[in-house]
Amino acid sequence: DGGITQSPKYLFRKEGQNVTLSCEQNLNHDAMYWYRQDPGQGLRLIYYSQIVNDFQKGDIAEGYSVSREKKESFPLTVTSAQKTPTAFYLCACFSTGTVNEKLFFGSGTQLSVL
Amino acid sequence: QKEVEQNSGPLSVPEGAIASLNCTYSDRGSQSFFWYRQYSGKSPELIMSIYSNGDKEDGRFTAQLNKASQYVSLLIRDSQPSDSATYLCAVNPGGGNKLTFGTGTQLKVEL
């Protein structure tokens, strides 16, 4: 099945600890994105990558880092500088086309701080 | 000013009624518009996309776009309890494929 796989589903981190969220896709899409959703809020863009070995900051990039060494993979590291206690992290990739452009989401990672 | 605005709700409608969800956006250069449905604890799933002024229908769902008024809406006919979810409006401002999302409207369909 084609899709986006995020892992782990749930993650707990201690203050001062860095953690990495995994995102893998087999849809052969160039563009990949990381969004954060705070409780009861909409989605805000953290980082995005339009092509391998290139990525751009989104609206809330502080405290995060990414890499894009392979087309299929776009991992997100939440560093100790990121103070948000609990949030839902969503990885997505974008399918382009004149009538079929669409942002596909993975199943998400719920990150909590102990 | 928020780029994409939605009423947070909750919007309560009786089963079988029409639910009307609204969204306004600020970037006049926006070309494509999307409605996503999100159940609690789950990721958003695309319901409708719309690119031209007017109405677009898909089953019980109708998306309406008015670029002059910078307004997008979603109508859900014959609302069912399974439609109870948060509905997110998203806009692709001026291309570039960076969707901007509203905060979502919570819909409750009551028996």
Interface residues (C-beta under 8 A of the other chain):
Chain A: A31 Y33 Y35 G40 Q41 G42 L43 R44 L45 Y48 Q50 G58 F88 L90 F94 T96 V99 E101 K102 L103 F105 G106 S107 G108 Q110
Chain B: V4 S8 S32 F34 G41 K42 S43 P44 E45 L46 S49 Y51 L88 A90 N92 N97 K98 L99 T100 F101 G102 T103 G104
